[in-house]
Amino acid sequence: MSLAASRLLGFAFANADLLVEVGTDGRIALAIGASEIVSGAAEGELKGRAWSDFISADDLPMVDALFDGLEDGTRAGPVIARLARPKDGKERAVSLAALRLPGNGGAVSCVLSAAAAESAPKAGELHEREAFEEMALQLLKTAKSGGTELELAMLDMAGLEAARQKASPADRAALDRRLTGALRAEAYGGSAATALGDERFALVRARGEAMGALVQRVTKLVQAATPQPIKPTAEAIPLQADGDRQAVRALRYCLDSFLREGPGAATPANLSEALSLSMERTLDEVGALGQAIRNKEFKLVFQPVIALGTGGLHHYETLVRFGDQGSPFPMIRMAEEMDLIEALDIAILERSLEVLSKRPGLKLAVNVSGRTIASSDFIDRACELIHGHPKARGRLMFELTESSALDDLKLADRHLTALRNEGCEICLDDFGAGAASLAYLQQLKLDVLKIDGRYIRDLQQGGREATFVKHLVSMCKELGIRTLAEMVETDGAEAAVRDAGVDFAQGWLYGRATDEPVWTPKRVEDPASQDGQVALRPSMRR
């Protein structure tokens, strides 16, 4: 047996399925084990194969970062990575751990075990924050039962945004891929990482290593992609807490505080301390939010929605803002958790009806949460308000958000029908994310369906997302439901949603939210093609 094979076998552990060694030339020098089961190819077929052709292109930046961060005698992983599809076309994923053995000429030894392909994160991306919170909670449960200790690491990448702005589009994309790969390589399982802002990120990782080592690796990996100086700093909080709800509250407190105040702020010693601080702050914030709702101390801003059939303005979406906050998401989430969301929805409805009264000809859309629509009191109050504004009849739309799952679809449909009987239209927001499913289309009478932006973002690249959207649009047409695409930010995205048959589009391509519903048509030579409709609604998006 060769020296390399002996070293690999010494590195192996009980549940390893396949052992490989990757040489400095980027090719697989050795493969031992259940190669066909794990990869779909025999050992002999793997030897000499380019490593970049073995790992999926979407996960390759993460694995490259994992390798680049290795020093002699150090180990990294495991992470979940997809493999490039072999001849049989079967999707495969592996749990991969790597070791750079001293005196082995710079080669990297890898232990691979078969893993479920669906356990890998969405190709080449960090998780959205909500998904990250759910994953962190699940990891906390799993780690606790398995004896693994985890921590929440929060990184501030000072200088990153300046580097992005100075880079060409191609170099910016390369920098983002490198950063995403580096963060995933450091995260537990290669998945548990999220962006909190332009320069702030969070990840869950195994405890035991000093934060300085993580900072050094991330700095090395990211600086290789840009000449501009980037200076990461990091903080860590042990993930230890009792009770799911308490753990989530404490985790959110830590993330919100880091996002708002950045590094250098007082960092809780653990989640238990974070929970206590969270409760103190929450009591103060709930009181302030309740007052803001009672006094209608919030701001509405407007983003245009375009009718793709004419290219003209169809309506505006209204986004709600509290104080100086850029995003209303934390406040709306707090309103839901503290049972203030119904009062907030009523307050925004009242403000929207006031706008209707001052602007005849406008059509307004007002958001209503899943929790609120289940309330008979809300329906009674909404109908009373609409009766008090008779000119609003036929010019009001309600958008049902997915922020909360509907437990009783029959009750929800009765309540929505009551609003439709008052001349209102019903839109289902963000279909494809969160709680909503085809059951919503089956049991709710809808006029418009808004397709979640994650599908629109990937639509122009074809594949599963494009197939999903096209079939969804076709089904909606058969049901007499119009479709609206959000996050349309490029000409390519607009062309893709047009090709899919979508009715309306919204995104930065047409304009960002402004204080007044004033839109300058950039794509329409004849302003008369605009139908004059304007929609207002609160939103948790940018």
SVG drawing of the C-alpha trace seen along z (x, -y; Angstrom):
<svg xmlns="http://www.w3.org/2000/svg" viewBox="-71 -65 78 67">
<polyline fill="none" stroke="black" stroke-width="0.4" points="0.0,0.0 1.4,-3.5 2.3,-6.0 -0.5,-8.3 -3.0,-5.4 -1.7,-4.6 -2.1,-8.2 -5.6,-8.3 -6.6,-5.2 -5.2,-6.7 -7.3,-9.8 -10.5,-7.7 -13.1,-7.3 -15.9,-4.7 -18.6,-6.1 -16.4,-7.2 -17.7,-5.8 -14.9,-7.2 -11.4,-8.4 -9.7,-10.6 -6.6,-12.6 -6.4,-15.8 -3.0,-16.8 -1.6,-20.3 -2.4,-20.0 -6.1,-20.0 -6.7,-16.4 -7.8,-13.3 -4.6,-11.3 -6.2,-8.5 -9.7,-7.1 -10.5,-4.2 -13.9,-3.0 -17.5,-2.8 -16.8,-5.1 -19.7,-4.0 -22.3,-4.3 -21.0,-7.8 -20.1,-9.3 -21.6,-7.1 -18.2,-6.4 -15.6,-3.6 -12.4,-4.3 -10.4,-4.0 -12.6,-6.6 -12.0,-9.1 -8.2,-8.9 -6.8,-11.7 -10.1,-13.5 -10.1,-17.2 -11.5,-18.1 -13.4,-21.0 -15.3,-18.5 -16.1,-16.3 -17.7,-18.9 -20.8,-20.9 -19.8,-24.3 -22.2,-26.0 -20.5,-24.4 -17.0,-24.5 -16.2,-28.0 -17.1,-26.7 -14.9,-23.6 -12.1,-25.7 -12.3,-28.0 -12.2,-25.0 -9.0,-23.8 -7.4,-27.2 -7.9,-27.7 -6.0,-24.6 -2.6,-24.7 -0.3,-21.7 -1.7,-19.4 -5.1,-21.1 -8.5,-19.6 -11.7,-21.4 -15.4,-20.4 -17.5,-18.4 -19.6,-20.4 -22.4,-19.2 -21.6,-19.6 -23.3,-18.5 -21.3,-16.5 -21.3,-17.2 -23.8,-14.9 -22.3,-11.8 -23.5,-10.0 -26.5,-8.5 -27.8,-12.1 -28.5,-11.2 -28.2,-14.1 -25.7,-13.3 -24.3,-15.1 -21.6,-14.2 -20.5,-15.1 -16.9,-16.2 -14.0,-16.7 -10.5,-17.7 -7.0,-17.4 -3.7,-18.7 -1.1,-16.2 2.4,-17.4 5.0,-16.2 2.5,-15.1 3.5,-17.7 0.6,-20.0 -2.0,-17.4 -5.4,-17.5 -6.9,-14.3 -10.7,-14.1 -13.2,-11.8 -16.5,-11.6 -19.8,-10.1 -23.0,-10.0 -25.5,-12.6 -29.0,-13.6 -28.9,-16.0 -31.8,-18.0 -29.8,-18.6 -27.4,-20.9 -28.3,-24.6 -29.5,-26.4 -26.8,-26.3 -24.0,-28.9 -26.0,-31.0 -26.2,-32.1 -29.5,-31.4 -32.1,-34.1 -32.2,-35.3 -35.5,-33.6 -34.3,-30.3 -31.0,-30.8 -32.8,-31.3 -34.8,-28.1 -31.6,-26.2 -29.8,-27.5 -32.6,-26.4 -32.6,-22.9 -28.8,-22.6 -29.1,-23.6 -31.5,-20.7 -29.4,-18.2 -26.1,-19.3 -27.5,-19.2 -28.7,-15.6 -25.4,-14.6 -23.1,-16.2 -21.7,-18.8 -21.2,-22.4 -22.0,-25.2 -21.6,-29.0 -23.1,-31.9 -20.3,-33.8 -20.9,-37.3 -18.5,-38.9 -18.1,-42.6 -16.4,-42.9 -15.2,-46.5 -14.2,-47.7 -16.2,-45.1 -18.8,-47.5 -16.1,-49.9 -14.3,-47.0 -17.5,-46.0 -18.1,-49.5 -14.6,-49.9 -14.7,-46.5 -15.9,-45.8 -19.1,-43.7 -17.2,-40.6 -14.7,-41.2 -17.6,-42.0 -19.3,-38.8 -16.0,-36.9 -15.6,-38.6 -19.1,-37.7 -18.6,-34.1 -15.4,-34.0 -17.0,-35.5 -20.0,-33.2 -17.7,-30.2 -15.5,-31.4 -18.5,-31.8 -20.0,-28.5 -16.7,-26.8 -16.6,-28.1 -20.2,-27.3 -21.4,-24.1 -22.2,-21.7 -21.3,-24.2 -24.7,-25.7 -25.6,-27.7 -24.6,-31.2 -26.5,-34.4 -26.0,-38.0 -27.3,-40.6 -26.4,-43.6 -23.9,-44.8 -20.9,-44.1 -22.3,-42.0 -22.7,-38.3 -23.6,-35.5 -22.9,-31.8 -23.2,-28.8 -20.0,-26.8 -18.5,-24.3 -17.0,-25.7 -13.4,-25.2 -11.4,-27.3 -10.4,-30.9 -12.2,-33.5 -8.9,-35.0 -8.2,-31.9 -11.6,-32.3 -10.9,-36.0 -7.4,-35.1 -8.8,-32.5 -11.7,-34.7 -9.3,-37.6 -6.9,-35.5 -9.6,-34.0 -11.4,-37.3 -8.3,-39.4 -7.3,-37.0 -10.3,-38.3 -9.7,-42.0 -6.8,-44.5 -8.9,-46.7 -8.3,-46.3 -11.0,-44.4 -10.6,-44.0 -13.0,-41.5 -13.7,-41.4 -15.8,-38.8 -17.7,-38.0 -19.0,-34.7 -21.8,-33.6 -22.2,-30.0 -25.5,-28.5 -26.9,-27.2 -30.6,-27.8 -33.6,-26.0 -36.8,-26.0 -37.4,-26.6 -39.2,-30.0 -36.6,-31.3 -33.7,-30.3 -35.3,-32.0 -35.9,-35.2 -32.4,-35.3 -30.9,-34.5 -32.9,-37.3 -31.8,-39.7 -28.1,-38.9 -28.6,-39.3 -30.6,-42.5 -28.2,-44.0 -25.2,-43.2 -27.0,-44.5 -27.9,-47.7 -24.8,-48.4 -22.1,-46.3 -19.0,-45.0 -17.8,-46.6 -21.3,-46.6 -21.8,-44.7 -22.0,-41.0 -24.0,-38.6 -21.9,-35.8 -24.5,-33.3 -28.1,-32.9 -29.5,-32.9 -28.0,-36.4 -29.2,-37.4 -32.7,-36.3 -32.8,-38.4 -31.6,-41.5 -34.0,-40.7 -37.0,-40.6 -36.0,-44.0 -35.6,-45.6 -38.8,-44.0 -40.9,-45.4 -39.6,-48.9 -40.1,-48.4 -43.6,-46.9 -44.7,-50.0 -43.2,-52.2 -44.8,-50.2 -48.2,-50.2 -48.0,-54.0 -46.9,-54.3 -49.8,-52.2 -52.4,-54.1 -51.0,-57.5 -50.3,-56.2 -46.7,-57.3 -45.4,-55.5 -44.7,-56.5 -45.9,-55.1 -43.7,-55.1 -44.7,-54.0 -43.1,-51.6 -44.6,-51.3 -46.0,-48.1 -46.1,-47.8 -48.7,-46.2 -46.5,-44.1 -49.2,-44.1 -49.0,-47.8 -45.7,-48.7 -47.6,-51.4 -48.1,-52.0 -50.7,-49.7 -50.5,-50.6 -48.1,-51.3 -47.2,-49.1 -47.0,-50.9 -44.1,-50.1 -44.4,-51.0 -41.5,-52.7 -41.1,-53.3 -38.9,-56.1 -35.5,-56.0 -35.6,-52.3 -34.7,-51.2 -36.7,-48.0 -39.9,-47.5 -39.3,-43.8 -38.3,-43.7 -41.2,-45.9 -43.8,-43.9 -42.4,-40.6 -42.6,-42.1 -46.2,-43.2 -47.0,-39.6 -45.3,-38.0 -46.8,-40.4 -50.4,-40.3 -50.2,-43.9 -50.4,-43.0 -54.2,-43.3 -54.1,-46.8 -51.3,-47.7 -53.2,-46.3 -56.3,-48.4 -54.2,-51.5 -52.7,-51.1 -56.1,-50.5 -57.4,-53.7 -54.4,-55.6 -54.9,-54.0 -58.6,-55.0 -57.5,-58.6 -55.2,-58.5 -58.1,-57.2 -60.3,-60.0 -57.7,-62.6 -56.8,-60.9 -59.9,-59.9 -59.0,-57.5 -56.4,-55.6 -56.6,-52.0 -55.1,-51.0 -53.9,-47.6 -53.5,-47.1 -51.6,-44.3 -53.3,-42.0 -51.5,-39.3 -52.5,-35.7 -53.2,-36.2 -55.4,-39.2 -57.5,-37.7 -58.6,-35.0 -60.1,-37.7 -63.9,-38.4 -63.3,-41.7 -60.9,-42.8 -63.4,-41.9 -66.2,-43.8 -64.0,-46.8 -62.7,-46.7 -66.2,-46.6 -67.3,-49.4 -64.4,-51.6 -65.2,-50.8 -68.8,-51.7 -67.6,-55.0 -65.7,-55.7 -68.3,-54.9 -66.1,-56.4 -63.5,-53.7 -65.7,-50.9 -64.1,-49.0 -60.8,-50.8 -59.4,-48.8 -57.3,-45.6 -56.2,-43.4 -52.9,-41.5 -52.8,-38.4 -49.2,-38.0 -47.5,-34.7 -45.9,-35.9 -48.2,-33.6 -49.7,-30.3 -53.5,-30.1 -54.7,-27.3 -58.3,-27.4 -58.6,-28.0 -62.4,-27.8 -62.7,-30.5 -60.1,-32.6 -62.1,-32.2 -65.3,-33.3 -63.6,-36.4 -62.0,-37.2 -65.4,-36.7 -66.9,-39.3 -64.2,-41.8 -64.8,-40.8 -68.5,-41.5 -67.6,-45.0 -66.0,-45.5 -62.4,-44.7 -60.0,-42.5 -57.8,-39.8 -54.1,-39.2 -52.0,-36.4 -48.5,-37.8 -45.1,-36.0 -46.5,-32.7 -43.8,-30.0 -42.2,-31.2 -43.2,-30.5 -46.5,-28.9 -48.6,-29.2 -49.1,-26.1 -51.3,-24.9 -54.0,-24.4 -54.3,-28.2 -55.1,-28.3 -57.6,-25.5 -59.5,-26.9 -59.2,-30.7 -60.9,-32.9 -58.2,-35.1 -57.8,-37.9 -54.1,-38.3 -51.1,-36.0 -47.7,-37.6 -44.8,-35.2 -42.0,-35.2 -38.9,-37.1 -36.5,-34.1 -38.1,-32.4 -38.1,-35.6 -34.4,-36.1 -33.5,-32.7 -36.2,-32.6 -34.0,-33.9 -31.5,-31.2 -34.0,-28.5 -34.1,-25.2 -36.6,-24.2 -37.5,-27.8 -38.5,-28.7 -40.6,-25.5 -42.3,-26.2 -43.2,-29.8 -44.5,-28.9 -46.7,-26.1 -47.9,-28.4 -48.8,-31.2 -50.6,-28.8 -52.6,-27.3 -53.5,-30.8 -54.8,-31.8 -57.0,-28.8 -58.3,-29.8 -58.9,-33.4 -56.1,-34.7 -53.7,-37.3 -50.0,-37.1 -47.5,-39.6 -43.7,-39.2 -41.6,-40.9 -37.9,-41.7 -37.7,-42.5 -34.4,-44.4 -32.9,-43.8 -34.0,-43.9 -33.3,-40.1 -35.6,-39.5 -38.3,-41.5 -37.9,-39.6 -38.1,-36.3 -41.4,-37.2 -42.9,-38.4 -42.0,-35.2 -43.6,-33.3 -46.9,-35.1 -46.9,-37.1 -49.3,-40.0 -47.6,-42.6 -44.1,-43.3 -42.4,-45.2 -38.8,-46.0 -36.0,-48.4 -36.0,-48.3 -39.1,-50.5 -38.3,-52.5 -37.6,-52.3 -40.1,-53.4 -40.6,-57.1 -42.5,-59.4 -45.1,-60.2 -46.8,-58.0 -45.2,-59.8 -43.8,-57.6 -41.9,-58.9 -42.6,-56.4 -39.2,-55.3 -40.5,-52.6 -43.8,-54.1 -43.8,-56.8 -47.5,-57.4 -48.4,-58.3 -52.1,-57.7 -51.3,-54.0 -51.2,-54.2 -54.4,-53.2 -54.0,-55.5 -54.3,-52.9 -52.3,-53.1 -51.8,-50.5 -50.8,-51.0 -49.8,-48.3 -47.4,-47.7 -44.5,-45.4 -41.6,-43.7 -39.5,-43.9 -37.0,-46.6"/>
</svg>
